[in-house]
Amino acid sequence: MTHSTRALVLLSGGQDSTTCLAWALSQFTHVETVGFDYGQRNHVELTARMEVILGLRQFSPEWNTRLGDDHLLDLSLIWTLSDTALTSNMAISLMDNGLPNTFVPGRNLFFFLTAATLGYRRGISTLIGGMSQADGPGYPDCRLTTINALEQCINLGMDFPFQLKTPLIQKDKASIWQFAHDIGGDRLLELIRESSHTCYLGERTKRHDWGYGCAQCPACMLRSTGHATFLERKLST
């Protein structure tokens, strides 16, 4: 049996997945989370995700009641198959095919397929991911066409009515900051700044107005530029 009021959120501990978890808690009566240990270089995100969960539990009694079990799954197979700047200590650069070497082939496909397997067992048909087409040029598994095709494939392969929801799919980073503010105001933004982790290099000692990070890797640049644009838009309204 499936329940349309139940959702499973792919929670990495980053800004986007934290925003998606807050959105899910505002939309569904029961929300579970799933994270993946795949040998990521920024392993600190696994600690960050627990801080996010704790922070959202304390956000309101209603959200605390809605937030159910967390699941951390071993996907070290991805590390054994990958040779990327997210799974190895190498400089970040562009590959010959034009994609950044931070692209981990199949990562989001593995994530959703594994989440679907977990959701099948737990009777949860709504799977929520923080993919955004703003990352699409460098990450083809963040594109809406990919997500739609994957949803159809999973449904056919499992004969189960899964819905893959990506509420950020058409938003740029500035709009994602705004979306989070619309959901939980300045309090949620501060939780995202303080607890979530985006930096590819795992830097957690330097705090900026947009959060922790090296401020130089592509993930930090995207996050910091988006935050600055969000503030500019906010001041102009």
Backbone as CSV, one residue per row, in Angstrom:
resi,resn,N_x,N_y,N_z,CA_x,CA_y,CA_z,C_x,C_y,C_z
1,MET,0.847,-1.195,0.000,0.000,0.000,0.000,0.880,1.242,0.000
2,THR,0.515,2.220,-0.793,1.243,3.485,-0.826,0.408,4.568,-0.167
3,HIS,1.083,5.601,0.286,0.417,6.715,0.951,0.891,8.014,0.311
4,SER,-0.028,8.770,-0.260,0.338,9.994,-0.953,0.763,11.091,0.011
5,THR,0.503,10.878,1.308,0.902,11.869,2.310,2.299,11.594,2.853
6,ARG,2.966,10.567,2.339,4.296,10.182,2.809,5.334,10.461,1.715
7,ALA,6.500,10.912,2.118,7.546,11.234,1.152,8.898,10.797,1.685
8,LEU,9.796,10.513,0.750,11.175,10.148,1.069,12.085,11.163,0.376
9,VAL,12.884,11.889,1.152,13.734,12.955,0.621,15.176,12.483,0.539
10,LEU,15.785,12.674,-0.624,17.204,12.398,-0.796,17.964,13.548,-0.146
11,LEU,18.568,13.298,1.013,19.195,14.357,1.799,20.707,14.162,1.834
12,SER,21.419,14.991,1.084,22.881,14.926,1.078,23.476,15.732,2.221
13,GLY,22.739,16.749,2.680,23.255,17.697,3.647,23.596,19.031,3.016
14,GLY,23.385,19.154,1.698,23.656,20.395,0.988,22.492,21.368,1.044
15,GLN,22.721,22.547,0.474,21.693,23.591,0.464,20.416,23.125,-0.219
16,ASP,20.544,22.522,-1.380,19.368,22.167,-2.175,18.544,21.076,-1.500
17,SER,19.199,20.032,-1.011,18.446,18.948,-0.387,17.850,19.395,0.948
18,THR,18.531,20.312,1.649,17.968,20.864,2.887,16.701,21.653,2.578
19,THR,16.744,22.449,1.528,15.566,23.210,1.111,14.419,22.271,0.734
20,CYS,14.758,21.190,0.033,13.731,20.210,-0.354,13.125,19.521,0.858
21,LEU,13.940,19.240,1.862,13.401,18.609,3.070,12.443,19.559,3.777
22,ALA,12.806,20.835,3.871,11.899,21.807,4.487,10.593,21.902,3.693
23,TRP,10.709,21.908,2.359,9.501,21.947,1.519,8.631,20.721,1.759
24,ALA,9.251,19.549,1.833,8.492,18.315,2.054,7.774,18.351,3.400
25,LEU,8.441,18.889,4.415,7.821,18.964,5.737,6.630,19.919,5.746
26,SER,6.609,20.855,4.810,5.472,21.774,4.710,4.339,21.202,3.862
27,GLN,4.603,20.088,3.168,3.629,19.545,2.224,3.085,18.168,2.608
28,PHE,3.875,17.365,3.317,3.515,15.974,3.597,3.416,15.746,5.102
29,THR,2.588,14.784,5.489,2.381,14.532,6.914,3.413,13.582,7.503
30,HIS,4.107,12.836,6.650,5.173,11.952,7.128,6.323,11.998,6.121
31,VAL,7.510,12.343,6.618,8.664,12.515,5.741,9.853,11.732,6.299
32,GLU,10.417,10.871,5.471,11.638,10.173,5.830,12.780,10.685,4.960
33,THR,13.990,10.446,5.397,15.162,10.930,4.676,16.107,9.774,4.380
34,VAL,16.845,9.920,3.290,17.846,8.910,2.937,19.100,9.627,2.447
35,GLY,20.241,9.172,2.963,21.527,9.706,2.537,22.402,8.580,2.029
36,PHE,23.488,8.950,1.362,24.326,7.947,0.703,25.801,8.216,1.005
37,ASP,26.473,7.192,1.460,27.921,7.243,1.643,28.541,6.546,0.439
38,TYR,29.094,7.357,-0.481,29.631,6.781,-1.711,31.123,7.073,-1.861
39,GLY,31.787,7.345,-0.724,33.197,7.658,-0.768,33.470,9.069,-1.223
40,GLN,32.519,9.975,-0.990,32.649,11.345,-1.447,33.803,12.058,-0.734
41,ARG,34.473,12.886,-1.501,35.595,13.674,-0.978,35.134,14.627,0.117
42,ASN,33.972,15.222,-0.069,33.400,16.110,0.941,32.557,15.303,1.934
43,HIS,33.239,14.338,2.572,32.555,13.412,3.481,31.884,14.140,4.640
44,VAL,32.317,15.381,4.888,31.749,16.180,5.961,30.257,16.410,5.756
45,GLU,29.770,16.272,4.527,28.346,16.478,4.281,27.493,15.451,5.036
46,LEU,28.065,14.289,5.361,27.309,13.292,6.109,27.089,13.742,7.552
47,THR,28.020,14.509,8.087,27.816,15.122,9.404,26.833,16.284,9.299
48,ALA,26.978,17.064,8.232,26.089,18.206,8.025,24.629,17.766,7.929
49,ARG,24.381,16.647,7.273,22.990,16.216,7.091,22.327,15.903,8.437
50,MET,23.105,15.405,9.394,22.538,15.131,10.706,22.242,16.440,11.443
51,GLU,23.085,17.446,11.236,22.815,18.757,11.827,21.558,19.372,11.214
52,VAL,21.376,19.164,9.924,20.172,19.657,9.248,18.924,18.990,9.826
53,ILE,18.976,17.687,9.970,17.826,16.959,10.514,17.492,17.458,11.913
54,LEU,18.522,17.613,12.761,18.295,18.109,14.121,17.710,19.515,14.090
55,GLY,18.256,20.368,13.230,17.766,21.741,13.150,16.323,21.817,12.702
56,LEU,15.936,20.986,11.748,14.557,21.007,11.262,13.602,20.371,12.268
57,ARG,14.091,19.437,13.051,13.261,18.887,14.131,12.937,19.973,15.155
58,GLN,13.875,20.882,15.364,13.682,21.941,16.344,12.962,23.155,15.754
59,PHE,12.715,23.104,14.434,12.110,24.247,13.760,10.694,24.494,14.251
60,SER,9.932,23.411,14.408,8.577,23.529,14.928,8.115,22.167,15.424
61,PRO,7.209,22.130,16.402,6.673,20.850,16.872,6.006,20.064,15.747
62,GLU,5.354,20.770,14.818,4.680,20.092,13.709,5.698,19.388,12.817
63,TRP,6.789,20.071,12.482,7.805,19.453,11.632,8.491,18.303,12.359
64,ASN,8.688,18.438,13.645,9.296,17.357,14.415,8.430,16.110,14.372
65,THR,7.123,16.292,14.454,6.193,15.163,14.402,6.186,14.523,13.014
66,ARG,6.284,15.342,11.987,6.227,14.838,10.610,7.520,14.130,10.184
67,LEU,8.633,14.507,10.779,9.925,13.978,10.349,10.161,12.602,10.950
68,GLY,10.197,11.596,10.076,10.331,10.215,10.510,11.761,9.715,10.448
69,ASP,11.921,8.457,10.090,13.222,7.792,10.128,14.190,8.352,9.095
70,ASP,15.465,8.320,9.460,16.540,8.632,8.531,17.255,7.336,8.167
71,HIS,17.689,7.235,6.932,18.378,6.040,6.438,19.686,6.474,5.780
72,LEU,20.777,5.843,6.157,22.066,6.103,5.521,22.524,4.814,4.850
73,LEU,22.683,4.868,3.525,22.968,3.660,2.757,24.384,3.693,2.184
74,ASP,24.993,2.527,2.150,26.352,2.380,1.629,26.304,2.199,0.115
75,LEU,26.799,3.218,-0.601,26.901,3.117,-2.050,28.367,3.255,-2.481
76,SER,29.239,2.604,-1.734,30.666,2.692,-2.032,31.001,2.123,-3.406
77,LEU,30.077,1.382,-3.989,30.267,0.906,-5.357,30.544,2.076,-6.301
78,ILE,29.898,3.220,-6.050,30.110,4.386,-6.898,31.577,4.809,-6.842
79,TRP,32.160,4.787,-5.643,33.563,5.177,-5.489,34.478,4.224,-6.247
80,THR,34.178,2.941,-6.181,35.048,1.972,-6.856,34.972,2.104,-8.373
81,LEU,33.854,2.616,-8.883,33.678,2.763,-10.327,34.109,4.129,-10.840
82,SER,34.323,5.080,-9.930,34.535,6.468,-10.341,35.983,6.895,-10.172
83,ASP,36.377,7.839,-10.988,37.656,8.525,-10.842,37.387,9.985,-11.139
84,THR,36.833,10.677,-10.139,36.364,12.043,-10.326,36.907,12.925,-9.204
85,ALA,36.742,14.225,-9.361,37.206,15.166,-8.352,36.323,15.160,-7.105
86,LEU,35.188,14.480,-7.156,34.344,14.345,-5.966,34.627,13.066,-5.201
87,THR,35.349,12.131,-5.832,35.643,10.870,-5.163,37.145,10.616,-5.034
88,SER,37.965,11.524,-5.537,39.420,11.400,-5.454,40.022,12.775,-5.186
89,ASN,41.234,12.783,-4.658,41.916,14.036,-4.362,42.644,14.533,-5.607
90,MET,41.904,15.166,-6.493,42.480,15.696,-7.725,41.966,17.103,-7.960
91,ALA,42.672,17.860,-8.763,42.255,19.223,-9.073,40.970,19.217,-9.886
92,ILE,40.111,20.205,-9.648,38.863,20.336,-10.387,39.140,20.970,-11.745
93,SER,38.645,20.339,-12.795,38.908,20.824,-14.147,37.820,20.326,-15.081
94,LEU,37.888,20.752,-16.349,36.990,20.246,-17.374,37.605,19.023,-18.042
95,MET,36.756,18.063,-18.373,37.219,16.871,-19.075,37.150,17.108,-20.585
96,ASP,37.658,16.176,-21.347,37.677,16.305,-22.807,36.280,16.397,-23.400
97,ASN,35.279,15.811,-22.706,33.911,15.844,-23.220,33.168,17.126,-22.840
98,GLY,33.877,18.060,-22.171,33.276,19.335,-21.821,32.580,19.362,-20.470
99,LEU,32.474,18.213,-19.816,31.853,18.157,-18.493,32.922,18.365,-17.424
100,PRO,32.532,18.927,-16.274,33.502,19.062,-15.182,33.838,17.685,-14.604
101,ASN,35.069,17.547,-14.106,35.435,16.245,-13.536,34.861,16.033,-12.141
102,THR,33.994,16.962,-11.701,33.196,16.736,-10.494,31.926,15.942,-10.808
103,PHE,31.664,15.722,-12.075,30.518,14.895,-12.474,30.825,13.437,-12.154
104,VAL,29.983,12.825,-11.323,30.130,11.417,-10.951,29.122,10.627,-11.785
105,PRO,29.571,9.906,-12.801,28.645,9.221,-13.715,27.683,8.281,-12.975
106,GLY,26.397,8.503,-13.230,25.379,7.620,-12.669,24.981,7.917,-11.244
107,ARG,25.595,8.925,-10.602,25.346,9.142,-9.176,23.873,9.368,-8.866
108,ASN,23.238,10.340,-9.520,21.833,10.611,-9.221,20.924,9.469,-9.659
109,LEU,21.342,8.733,-10.681,20.568,7.565,-11.099,20.614,6.497,-10.012
110,PHE,21.815,6.242,-9.480,21.958,5.324,-8.353,21.123,5.788,-7.169
111,PHE,21.190,7.094,-6.875,20.484,7.618,-5.711,18.989,7.369,-5.809
112,PHE,18.396,7.734,-6.939,16.950,7.583,-7.071,16.538,6.107,-7.120
113,LEU,17.323,5.289,-7.810,16.977,3.881,-7.889,17.052,3.228,-6.507
114,THR,18.081,3.562,-5.740,18.205,3.009,-4.389,17.101,3.528,-3.486
115,ALA,16.781,4.816,-3.610,15.686,5.384,-2.828,14.362,4.722,-3.188
116,ALA,14.176,4.411,-4.462,12.944,3.733,-4.882,12.855,2.337,-4.263
117,THR,13.972,1.647,-4.199,13.978,0.327,-3.570,13.597,0.432,-2.100
118,LEU,14.139,1.440,-1.420,13.785,1.674,-0.023,12.327,2.092,0.098
119,GLY,11.888,3.007,-0.776,10.508,3.460,-0.735,9.514,2.338,-0.990
120,TYR,9.864,1.436,-1.885,9.008,0.283,-2.182,8.770,-0.518,-0.909
121,ARG,9.847,-0.765,-0.170,9.735,-1.566,1.054,8.934,-0.842,2.120
122,ARG,9.007,0.488,2.140,8.360,1.245,3.203,7.018,1.848,2.774
123,GLY,6.575,1.517,1.556,5.284,1.992,1.096,5.239,3.479,0.833
124,ILE,6.364,4.049,0.388,6.446,5.479,0.100,6.665,5.649,-1.400
125,SER,5.736,6.296,-2.053,5.811,6.408,-3.510,6.317,7.759,-3.995
126,THR,6.434,8.751,-3.110,6.921,10.069,-3.497,8.385,10.202,-3.094
127,LEU,9.249,10.341,-4.083,10.683,10.506,-3.854,11.059,11.924,-4.257
128,ILE,11.789,12.632,-3.394,12.077,14.045,-3.608,13.584,14.264,-3.666
129,GLY,14.035,14.907,-4.751,15.454,15.201,-4.921,15.676,16.673,-5.193
130,GLY,16.867,17.158,-4.868,17.179,18.577,-5.005,17.871,18.949,-6.297
131,MET,17.662,18.172,-7.367,18.316,18.473,-8.641,17.790,19.787,-9.223
132,SER,18.669,20.485,-9.898,18.296,21.743,-10.544,18.931,21.814,-11.918
133,GLN,18.158,22.247,-12.893,18.688,22.380,-14.248,19.717,23.505,-14.352
134,ALA,19.842,24.319,-13.282,20.920,25.300,-13.248,22.265,24.600,-13.291
135,ASP,22.285,23.333,-12.825,23.491,22.513,-12.888,23.533,21.676,-14.161
136,GLY,22.476,21.745,-14.967,22.317,20.871,-16.124,23.465,20.830,-17.104
137,PRO,24.077,21.983,-17.476,25.171,21.936,-18.447,26.345,21.073,-17.995
138,GLY,26.579,21.026,-16.675,27.684,20.219,-16.181,27.269,18.877,-15.642
139,TYR,25.993,18.717,-15.361,25.505,17.497,-14.722,24.248,17.007,-15.445
140,PRO,24.405,16.174,-16.444,23.251,15.747,-17.234,22.208,14.974,-16.436
141,ASP,22.584,14.426,-15.271,21.598,13.712,-14.461,20.801,14.662,-13.569
142,CYS,20.967,15.980,-13.777,20.148,16.978,-13.091,19.084,17.579,-14.011
143,ARG,19.006,17.084,-15.225,18.068,17.641,-16.192,16.675,17.030,-16.033
144,LEU,15.662,17.829,-16.308,14.284,17.357,-16.177,14.013,16.172,-17.091
145,THR,14.573,16.180,-18.291,14.366,15.052,-19.207,14.907,13.754,-18.603
146,THR,16.032,13.844,-17.913,16.596,12.663,-17.247,15.679,12.170,-16.144
147,ILE,15.194,13.102,-15.315,14.337,12.725,-14.181,13.035,12.095,-14.682
148,ASN,12.441,12.677,-15.709,11.191,12.128,-16.250,11.390,10.722,-16.810
149,ALA,12.473,10.523,-17.534,12.753,9.205,-18.103,13.041,8.188,-17.000
150,LEU,13.750,8.627,-15.974,14.073,7.729,-14.867,12.813,7.323,-14.106
151,GLU,11.909,8.270,-13.909,10.645,7.950,-13.237,9.885,6.875,-13.997
152,GLN,9.799,7.021,-15.305,9.095,6.032,-16.117,9.784,4.673,-16.035
153,CYS,11.093,4.668,-16.087,11.847,3.416,-16.029,11.651,2.701,-14.699
154,ILE,11.731,3.460,-13.597,11.555,2.863,-12.268,10.143,2.316,-12.103
155,ASN,9.149,3.075,-12.571,7.764,2.611,-12.459,7.538,1.319,-13.244
156,LEU,8.107,1.259,-14.433,7.961,0.046,-15.242,8.691,-1.128,-14.603
157,GLY,9.887,-0.852,-14.098,10.700,-1.928,-13.559,10.217,-2.470,-12.226
158,MET,9.493,-1.655,-11.466,9.019,-2.079,-10.147,7.505,-2.245,-10.087
159,ASP,6.804,-1.809,-11.152,5.348,-1.871,-11.174,4.775,-1.222,-9.911
160,PHE,5.227,0.004,-9.691,4.887,0.744,-8.475,4.734,2.208,-8.866
161,PRO,3.717,2.911,-8.347,3.418,4.268,-8.821,4.298,5.351,-8.208
162,PHE,5.579,5.302,-8.468,6.488,6.310,-7.937,6.293,7.662,-8.621
163,GLN,6.479,8.714,-7.834,6.581,10.071,-8.354,7.926,10.625,-7.933
164,LEU,8.730,11.045,-8.897,10.006,11.675,-8.611,9.803,13.183,-8.677
165,LYS,9.817,13.819,-7.515,9.570,15.256,-7.443,10.888,16.004,-7.257
166,THR,11.053,17.035,-8.064,12.250,17.874,-7.999,11.809,19.338,-7.956
167,PRO,11.428,19.831,-6.780,10.834,21.174,-6.694,11.773,22.310,-7.077
168,LEU,13.056,22.031,-7.199,14.021,23.088,-7.550,14.458,23.015,-9.007
169,ILE,13.889,22.102,-9.778,14.439,21.734,-11.075,14.594,22.922,-12.026
170,GLN,13.718,23.898,-11.942,13.782,25.033,-12.865,14.218,26.331,-12.178
171,LYS,14.820,26.208,-11.013,15.239,27.389,-10.259,16.754,27.564,-10.315
172,ASP,17.188,28.826,-10.423,18.607,29.096,-10.256,18.893,29.227,-8.760
173,LYS,20.182,29.397,-8.409,20.540,29.400,-6.992,19.903,30.553,-6.223
174,ALA,19.798,31.731,-6.852,19.155,32.850,-6.175,17.693,32.530,-5.868
175,SER,17.031,31.897,-6.814,15.621,31.530,-6.626,15.467,30.444,-5.566
176,ILE,16.484,29.602,-5.418,16.436,28.568,-4.381,16.547,29.197,-3.000
177,TRP,17.407,30.213,-2.860,17.460,30.947,-1.596,16.094,31.586,-1.302
178,GLN,15.470,32.162,-2.321,14.163,32.794,-2.142,13.105,31.752,-1.776
179,PHE,13.155,30.605,-2.433,12.205,29.523,-2.159,12.299,29.096,-0.701
180,ALA,13.532,28.948,-0.198,13.722,28.582,1.200,13.161,29.656,2.127
181,HIS,13.369,30.915,1.755,12.835,32.010,2.577,11.309,31.984,2.580
182,ASP,10.705,31.687,1.448,9.246,31.605,1.371,8.709,30.503,2.279
183,ILE,9.480,29.436,2.429,9.043,28.303,3.249,9.219,28.586,4.734
184,GLY,10.383,29.074,5.101,10.688,29.185,6.529,11.312,30.485,6.986
185,GLY,11.288,31.509,6.134,11.777,32.816,6.534,13.269,32.847,6.839
186,ASP,13.678,33.893,7.550,15.091,34.083,7.868,15.638,32.955,8.735
187,ARG,14.790,32.351,9.537,15.244,31.270,10.414,15.718,30.071,9.613
188,LEU,14.990,29.737,8.559,15.406,28.624,7.720,16.673,28.985,6.952
189,LEU,16.784,30.221,6.495,17.994,30.629,5.790,19.215,30.513,6.694
190,GLU,19.079,30.885,7.954,20.213,30.773,8.867,20.582,29.315,9.121
191,LEU,19.601,28.439,9.192,19.875,27.007,9.336,20.647,26.495,8.126
192,ILE,20.246,26.935,6.936,20.941,26.521,5.717,22.379,27.036,5.721
193,ARG,22.568,28.295,6.101,23.919,28.860,6.143,24.801,28.128,7.148
194,GLU,24.269,27.855,8.318,25.079,27.313,9.407,25.273,25.805,9.332
195,SER,24.259,25.072,8.892,24.317,23.614,9.013,24.546,22.878,7.707
196,SER,24.047,23.393,6.590,24.199,22.644,5.342,25.616,22.786,4.805
197,HIS,25.999,21.864,3.920,27.353,21.876,3.362,27.303,21.679,1.859
198,THR,28.041,22.531,1.135,28.066,22.480,-0.320,29.473,22.292,-0.879
199,CYS,30.468,22.848,-0.219,31.844,22.911,-0.723,32.378,21.543,-1.137
200,TYR,32.864,21.446,-2.375,33.414,20.195,-2.887,34.649,19.742,-2.107
201,LEU,35.377,20.697,-1.530,36.625,20.364,-0.849,36.417,20.047,0.633
202,GLY,35.191,20.151,1.095,34.890,19.798,2.481,35.315,20.840,3.495
203,GLU,35.511,22.074,3.076,35.967,23.143,3.968,34.848,23.572,4.920
204,ARG,35.100,23.431,6.247,34.107,23.815,7.246,34.674,24.776,8.290
205,THR,35.831,25.354,8.051,36.424,26.261,9.030,36.184,27.728,8.680
206,LYS,35.819,28.012,7.446,35.631,29.390,7.006,34.142,29.674,6.815
207,ARG,33.595,30.579,7.627,32.182,30.938,7.550,32.037,32.238,6.758
208,HIS,31.206,32.220,5.740,30.894,33.381,4.921,29.435,33.762,5.159
209,ASP,28.977,34.825,4.539,27.584,35.226,4.739,26.607,34.231,4.132
210,TRP,27.095,33.354,3.243,26.254,32.336,2.615,26.475,30.947,3.219
211,GLY,27.406,30.823,4.169,27.671,29.535,4.801,29.149,29.206,4.810
212,TYR,29.477,27.937,5.079,30.864,27.486,5.148,31.359,27.007,3.778
213,GLY,32.649,27.190,3.527,33.207,26.688,2.282,34.512,27.366,1.925
214,CYS,35.142,26.853,0.889,36.425,27.395,0.438,36.261,28.690,-0.349
215,ALA,35.065,28.928,-0.867,34.721,30.126,-1.658,35.366,30.128,-3.039
216,GLN,36.000,29.024,-3.434,36.693,28.988,-4.721,36.247,27.850,-5.631
217,CYS,35.782,26.747,-5.074,35.348,25.632,-5.917,34.039,26.001,-6.621
218,PRO,33.674,25.295,-7.684,32.443,25.642,-8.415,31.185,25.636,-7.552
219,ALA,31.096,24.709,-6.600,29.906,24.647,-5.746,29.806,25.881,-4.861
220,CYS,30.927,26.306,-4.289,30.929,27.507,-3.451,30.624,28.748,-4.276
221,MET,31.191,28.819,-5.463,30.954,29.975,-6.319,29.482,30.093,-6.681
222,LEU,28.871,28.969,-7.010,27.459,28.969,-7.374,26.599,29.387,-6.184
223,ARG,26.934,28.847,-5.022,26.155,29.159,-3.820,26.325,30.625,-3.418
224,SER,27.557,31.124,-3.415,27.799,32.497,-2.984,27.215,33.515,-3.965
225,THR,27.355,33.252,-5.272,26.786,34.150,-6.279,25.263,34.160,-6.187
226,GLY,24.675,32.991,-5.986,23.224,32.910,-5.840,22.740,33.675,-4.626
227,HIS,23.499,33.576,-3.528,23.120,34.294,-2.311,23.191,35.797,-2.518
228,ALA,24.249,36.259,-3.185,24.396,37.690,-3.454,23.263,38.204,-4.339
229,THR,22.907,37.438,-5.362,21.818,37.842,-6.252,20.490,37.853,-5.511
230,PHE,20.280,36.875,-4.644,19.066,36.824,-3.816,18.942,38.087,-2.973
231,LEU,20.046,38.496,-2.333,20.011,39.697,-1.498,19.743,40.948,-2.339
232,GLU,20.335,41.001,-3.535,20.107,42.144,-4.430,18.637,42.230,-4.833
233,ARG,18.063,41.088,-5.175,16.646,41.061,-5.573,15.760,41.461,-4.402
234,LYS,16.130,41.022,-3.208,15.343,41.320,-2.011,15.367,42.825,-1.727
235,LEU,16.534,43.455,-1.897,16.656,44.890,-1.642,15.907,45.727,-2.672
236,SER,15.771,45.183,-3.890,15.146,45.947,-4.974,13.629,45.876,-4.943
237,THR,13.068,45.020,-4.105,11.606,44.878,-4.044,11.013,45.697,-2.894
